[in-house]
Amino acid sequence: MSFVADLRVVLRGRDFRRLFGTRLVSQFSDGIFQFGVTGFAFFSPESQTTALEVAAGLAVLLLPYSILGPFVGVFIDRWSRRQILMVAPIVRGALLLVAAGLVVADVPDPAFYAAALAVLGVNRFFLAALGASLPHVVPADRLMAANAVTPTSGTVVTFVGAGVGFLLREVLGGDDVGVGLLLATSGVMFGLSALVARTMGRDLLGPSYDAARPKAREALRNVVVGLADGAKHLAGHRIAAATMGAMAAHRFFYGMATAIGIILYRYYFTDGDPDAALRGISLVVATSGFGYFLAVIITPYATEWFGIERWVPIALSVAGVLSAVLVAPFQEWGLPVAGFVLGVAGQSVKICADTTVQRDVEDIYLGRAFSIYDMLFNGMYVLAAALSAVILPPNGKSYLALMIITAGYFASAFAYRMITMSSRAKVV
C-alpha cells in the first residue's frame, strides 16, 4: 500500500485519529525543544565543543531514558495510558517554562540540564504510552500501515519542529533570551497535546486487565525481575527480538555518525564558526528528515515485496555502503546526502521493529517491551558517542570511525539474517 492509502485506511478510525493527533502535536513541540537544547549545548558561541563534550551532552540528555525505562514499563502496564498521555504534556510544558526561565536568568549550566533531564524523564512516560497504545486503536492486520504513518510521521513532524526552531532562532537570535523563548514556545505547544488526548476514553488504550498482576508498589520493588521477565518474553519471540537488535545496531552507528558530523561542522568545515556549523548540521537534519519521510512511503511496499526479514538487512547493508562512499571524501556536500541515506535506512528498520514488537509481544508485556526498546534506542546512541570521544581527532576527520560504521552495518545485517532464517526454519 502507498503512504496515502495507508493513511486513508488508518484515519478511518476515530480513536486512531485522536491518538495520531496527540503524537503529532507533541512531537512537533519536541522538535523545537531538541533544536533549542542542541544549539545551546553544542553551538553556542562561548562553547568549545569536543568529541568528549558531545558524548557527555548526549549522555546527560539520553541516559535517563535508559535508567527510567524499567520503571516506566511497570506503570505503563498498570496506569491508564490515556491518562499518561493527558497529564504528561501538562507537566512537561510546565517544566519547559521553568527551563526557559533558567536560561534567561543565566543560571549555571548544571541547573539547566537538571531541568532538561526532568523534561526528558516525563517524555519517557509519554512516548512509551504512545507505543503501547497503538494496538488498541488499530486492527492487527493494519499495524504495518499504522507504523508506517504514526511513529514515522511523528518523527518527520519532529524534524519540521526542528526546522521551525531554526527559523525562530534566526529571528530571535541565539543568545539566552532567544533560547528561552524557543523553550517556552515548545512548552506551550506540548501542553496543547493534552487537549487532544482528553478526547479519548479513559480505558480505551489499556492496559488489559490481568488479575494475577501484582500491585505497582510490589512491582517497583521487583523492577529488575520484571525487566528480566520482559526480556525473557522477548527472547521467546526471536524475530521481534532480532529486529529490535537491528534497530539498536543502527542507533549505535548513527550515533557515531552524529558525533562525527557535529565535530566536522564545528571545526573541519567552518573553522570554528558556531553559527555556520549550526546551519550546516541543520541541513543534514533536514535531509535526514526527508529520508525519514521517504521511508514512510517505501517501507510498506518493500516489506510487502521482500518481507521484513529481508528488508531489514537490505536497509542496513545499503546504509553501510553509501555512508562509506559519501563520507570518505570528507567533503561538506557528502554529509547531507549521507544523512538522507541513514534517515531512509534507519527509519525503515524502526518501522519494522515497531511492527514486529507490537505484532508478536502480548499486550501485558508491551510496556516492558517498549521500555527495553527505548533503553536500546537511546543507550546505544550514547555508547556510540562515548566511543567516538575516544577515537575521533579534534577536527572529526577519522577513517577509523568510518570503517567501524561501515563494517558494523554489514555485520549487523548478516547477524539479523542468520537469526531470522534460523527462527523460520524451526517453525517449519
C-alpha positions in Angstrom: 0.0 0.0 0.0 1.1 3.6 -0.6 1.6 6.1 2.2 -1.6 8.0 1.2 -3.5 4.7 1.0 -2.2 3.6 4.4 -3.0 7.0 5.9 -6.5 6.9 4.5 -7.2 3.4 5.8 -6.0 4.0 9.4 -7.5 7.5 9.6 -11.0 5.9 9.2 -10.8 5.1 12.9 -11.9 8.0 15.1 -9.8 6.8 18.1 -6.8 6.4 15.9 -7.1 9.9 14.6 -7.1 11.2 18.2 -4.1 9.2 19.2 -2.4 10.3 15.9 -3.2 14.0 16.7 -1.7 13.7 20.2 1.5 12.3 18.7 1.8 15.0 16.0 1.3 18.0 18.3 3.7 16.6 21.0 6.4 15.6 18.6 6.3 19.0 16.8 6.9 20.6 20.1 9.7 18.1 20.8 11.5 19.2 17.6 11.6 22.8 18.8 12.9 21.6 22.2 15.6 19.4 20.7 16.8 22.2 18.4 16.9 24.7 21.3 18.9 22.3 23.5 21.2 21.2 20.8 22.1 24.8 19.8 22.6 25.8 23.5 24.8 22.8 24.2 26.9 22.4 21.1 26.7 25.5 19.0 26.7 28.5 21.4 29.5 31.0 20.7 31.0 30.6 24.1 31.3 26.8 24.0 34.3 24.9 22.7 32.7 21.6 21.6 34.9 18.5 21.6 34.0 14.8 20.9 34.2 14.2 24.7 31.7 17.1 25.3 29.4 15.8 22.6 29.4 12.4 24.3 28.8 13.9 27.7 26.0 16.1 26.4 24.3 13.2 24.8 24.7 11.1 27.9 23.1 13.8 30.0 20.2 14.1 27.7 19.6 10.5 26.8 20.8 8.1 29.5 17.8 9.0 31.8 15.7 7.3 29.1 17.5 4.1 29.8 17.6 4.5 33.6 13.8 5.2 33.7 12.9 2.6 31.2 12.2 -0.4 33.6 10.2 1.8 35.9 8.2 3.3 33.1 7.2 -0.2 31.9 5.8 -1.1 35.3 3.4 1.9 35.2 2.6 1.7 31.5 1.3 -1.8 32.1 -0.8 -0.6 35.1 -1.9 3.0 34.7 -4.5 4.3 32.2 -2.4 5.1 29.1 -4.8 7.8 28.2 -4.2 9.5 31.5 -0.5 9.4 30.9 -1.0 11.0 27.5 -3.1 13.7 29.1 -1.1 14.5 32.2 2.5 14.2 30.9 2.2 17.0 28.4 1.0 19.4 31.1 3.8 18.5 33.4 6.4 18.7 30.6 5.1 22.0 29.4 5.4 23.5 32.9 9.0 22.1 33.2 9.9 23.7 29.9 8.7 27.1 31.1 11.0 26.6 34.1 13.9 25.7 31.9 13.3 28.8 29.7 13.4 30.9 32.8 16.6 29.4 33.9 18.3 30.1 30.6 17.1 33.7 30.5 18.3 34.2 34.1 21.7 32.9 33.0 21.9 30.3 35.8 24.8 27.8 35.8 24.5 25.1 33.1 24.0 22.2 35.6 20.7 23.8 36.7 19.5 24.0 33.1 20.5 20.4 32.4 18.7 19.3 35.5 15.5 20.9 34.2 16.1 19.3 30.8 16.5 15.9 32.4 13.2 16.3 34.2 11.6 17.2 30.8 13.0 14.1 29.2 12.0 11.9 32.1 8.4 12.9 31.7 8.7 12.4 28.0 9.7 8.8 28.6 6.3 8.0 30.0 4.6 9.8 27.1 6.4 8.0 24.3 6.2 4.6 25.9 2.5 5.1 26.4 2.1 6.1 22.7 3.9 2.9 21.5 1.9 0.6 23.8 -1.4 2.3 22.9 -1.4 1.9 19.1 -2.6 -1.8 19.0 -5.7 -0.7 20.9 -6.9 1.7 18.1 -5.7 -0.2 15.0 -6.7 -3.8 13.9 -3.8 -6.3 13.9 -3.8 -6.6 10.1 -3.2 -2.8 9.8 -0.3 -2.5 12.3 2.2 -2.3 9.5 0.3 0.5 7.8 -0.2 2.3 11.2 3.5 2.0 12.0 4.3 3.5 8.6 2.3 6.6 9.2 2.3 7.2 13.0 5.8 6.9 14.7 7.4 7.8 11.4 5.0 10.8 10.8 5.8 11.8 14.4 9.5 11.7 13.6 9.0 13.7 10.4 7.0 16.3 12.4 9.8 16.4 14.9 12.1 17.4 12.1 9.5 20.0 11.0 9.5 21.3 14.6 13.3 21.5 14.5 13.1 23.5 11.2 10.6 25.9 12.9 13.1 26.1 15.8 15.8 27.0 13.3 13.7 29.8 11.8 12.7 31.1 15.2 16.4 31.2 16.2 17.2 33.2 13.1 14.5 35.7 14.1 15.0 35.7 17.9 18.8 35.2 18.0 21.0 32.6 19.6 21.5 34.4 22.9 20.0 33.3 26.2 16.7 35.2 25.6 16.3 33.6 22.2 16.9 30.1 23.6 14.5 30.8 26.4 11.8 31.9 24.0 12.3 28.7 22.0 11.9 26.5 25.1 8.8 28.5 26.2 7.2 28.0 22.7 7.9 24.3 22.9 6.3 24.1 26.4 3.1 25.8 25.3 2.8 23.6 22.2 3.4 20.4 24.1 0.7 21.3 26.6 -1.8 21.5 23.8 -1.4 17.8 23.1 -3.2 17.1 26.4 -6.3 18.6 25.0 -6.3 16.1 22.1 -5.6 13.2 24.4 -8.5 14.3 26.6 -11.0 13.5 23.8 -10.3 9.7 24.2 -11.9 7.4 26.7 -10.0 6.8 29.9 -9.9 3.0 29.4 -9.6 3.0 25.6 -5.8 2.5 25.4 -5.4 -0.2 28.0 -3.6 -1.9 29.6 -5.7 -5.0 29.6 -6.9 -6.3 33.0 -4.8 -9.0 34.5 -6.0 -10.3 37.9 -2.7 -12.0 38.6 -0.6 -8.9 38.0 1.0 -7.6 41.2 0.3 -4.1 42.6 2.6 -1.3 41.4 4.4 -0.9 44.7 5.3 -4.6 44.7 6.3 -4.4 41.1 8.6 -1.5 41.8 10.4 -3.5 44.4 10.9 -6.2 41.8 11.6 -4.0 38.8 14.7 -5.8 37.8 12.9 -9.1 37.9 10.1 -7.6 35.9 12.5 -6.3 33.3 14.2 -9.7 33.1 10.7 -11.2 32.7 10.1 -8.9 29.7 13.4 -9.7 28.2 12.7 -13.4 28.6 9.3 -13.0 26.9 11.1 -11.2 24.0 13.7 -14.0 23.8 10.8 -16.3 23.1 9.9 -14.2 20.1 13.2 -14.2 18.2 12.2 -12.3 15.1 10.9 -9.4 17.2 14.0 -9.5 19.4 16.3 -9.7 16.4 14.5 -6.8 14.7 14.8 -4.8 17.9 18.5 -5.7 17.9 18.9 -4.4 14.3 17.3 -1.1 15.3 19.8 -0.9 18.2 22.7 -1.6 15.9 21.6 1.2 13.6 21.3 3.6 16.5 24.9 2.8 17.5 26.3 3.5 14.1 24.0 6.5 13.7 25.3 7.8 17.0 28.9 7.6 15.7 27.9 9.4 12.5 26.2 12.2 14.6 29.3 12.8 16.7 31.4 12.9 13.5 29.1 15.3 11.8 28.9 17.7 14.8 32.7 17.9 15.1 33.3 18.1 11.4 31.0 21.0 11.0 32.2 22.7 14.2 35.9 22.6 13.3 36.7 21.0 9.9 34.2 22.6 7.5 33.6 26.0 9.2 36.9 26.9 11.0 35.1 27.1 14.4 32.2 29.4 13.4 29.3 28.1 15.6 26.6 29.8 13.5 27.9 28.4 10.2 28.3 25.0 11.9 24.7 25.1 13.2 23.4 25.9 9.7 25.4 23.1 8.2 24.3 20.5 10.7 20.7 21.8 10.3 20.9 21.0 6.6 22.0 17.4 7.5 19.0 17.2 9.9 16.7 18.4 7.1 17.9 15.9 4.6 17.7 13.1 7.2 14.1 14.2 7.9 13.3 13.9 4.2 14.8 10.4 4.3 12.6 9.5 7.3 9.5 10.7 5.3 10.6 8.7 2.3 10.9 5.6 4.5 7.2 6.0 5.3 6.4 5.7 1.6 8.7 2.9 0.6 8.7 0.6 3.7 5.2 -0.8 3.2 5.9 -1.6 -0.4 9.4 -3.0 0.4 8.1 -5.2 3.2 5.2 -6.5 1.1 7.7 -7.4 -1.7 10.7 -8.6 0.3 9.2 -9.3 3.8 10.5 -7.7 7.0 13.2 -10.4 7.4 14.8 -9.5 4.0 14.1 -5.7 4.0 15.9 -5.1 7.3 19.3 -6.5 6.2 18.9 -4.7 2.8 18.4 -1.4 4.6 21.4 -2.0 6.9 23.7 -3.0 4.1 22.8 0.0 1.9 23.4 2.2 4.9 26.9 0.7 5.3 27.9 1.0 1.7 26.6 4.5 1.0 27.8 6.0 4.3 31.3 4.9 3.4 31.1 6.2 -0.2 29.6 9.6 0.7 31.6 10.5 3.9 35.0 9.1 2.9 36.0 12.2 0.8 35.2 14.3 3.9 33.6 17.0 1.7 30.8 19.1 3.1 28.4 18.0 0.3 28.6 14.4 1.4 27.2 14.7 4.8 23.7 15.9 3.9 23.4 13.1 1.3 24.6 10.6 3.9 22.1 12.0 6.4 19.3 11.3 3.8 20.5 7.7 3.3 20.8 7.0 7.0 17.3 8.6 7.5 15.7 6.2 5.0 17.5 3.1 6.2 17.2 3.8 9.9 13.5 4.7 9.8 12.8 1.7 7.7 14.4 -0.6 10.3 12.5 1.2 13.1 9.1 0.8 11.3 9.9 -2.9 11.1 11.0 -3.1 14.7 7.8 -1.3 15.9 5.6 -3.6 13.9 7.3 -6.9 15.0 7.2 -6.0 18.7 3.5 -4.9 18.6 2.6 -7.9 16.4 4.4 -10.6 18.4 4.5 -9.4 22.0 1.5 -10.0 24.3 -0.3 -6.8 25.5 0.6 -7.3 29.2 4.3 -7.3 28.2 4.1 -4.3 25.8 5.0 -1.7 28.3 8.1 -3.6 29.4 9.0 -4.5 25.8 8.9 -0.8 24.8 10.9 0.1 27.8 13.6 -2.3 26.7 13.2 -0.9 23.2 13.8 2.6 24.4 16.8 1.6 26.6 18.4 0.2 23.5 17.3 3.1 21.3 19.0 5.7 23.5 21.7 3.7 25.3 23.3 2.5 22.1 23.3 6.1 20.7 25.1 7.4 23.8 27.5 4.4 23.8 28.5 5.2 20.2 29.1 8.8 21.2 31.4 7.6 24.0 33.4 5.5 21.6 33.6 8.5 19.2 35.1 10.6 22.1 37.9 8.0 22.3 38.8 7.7 18.6 37.9 11.0 17.0 40.6 13.6 16.4 39.8 17.2 17.3 38.6 18.1 13.8 36.4 15.0 13.5 38.1 13.5 10.4 38.6 9.8 11.1 38.8 7.0 8.6 38.9 4.5 11.5 35.4 5.7 12.7 34.1 5.4 9.2 35.4 1.8 8.9 33.7 0.9 12.1 30.4 2.3 10.9 30.6 0.5 7.5 31.8 -2.9 8.8 29.3 -2.7 11.7 26.3 -2.2 9.4 27.3 -5.2 7.3 27.9 -7.4 10.4 24.5 -6.4 11.8 22.7 -7.2 8.5 24.4 -10.6 8.4 23.6 -11.5 12.0 20.0 -10.4 11.7 19.5 -12.5 8.5 21.1 -15.6 10.2 18.9 -15.3 13.3 15.6 -14.8 11.3 16.4 -17.6 8.9 17.1 -20.0 11.8 13.9 -19.0 13.5 11.8 -19.6 10.4 13.4 -23.0 9.8 12.5 -24.1 13.4 8.9 -23.0 12.8 8.7 -25.0 9.6 
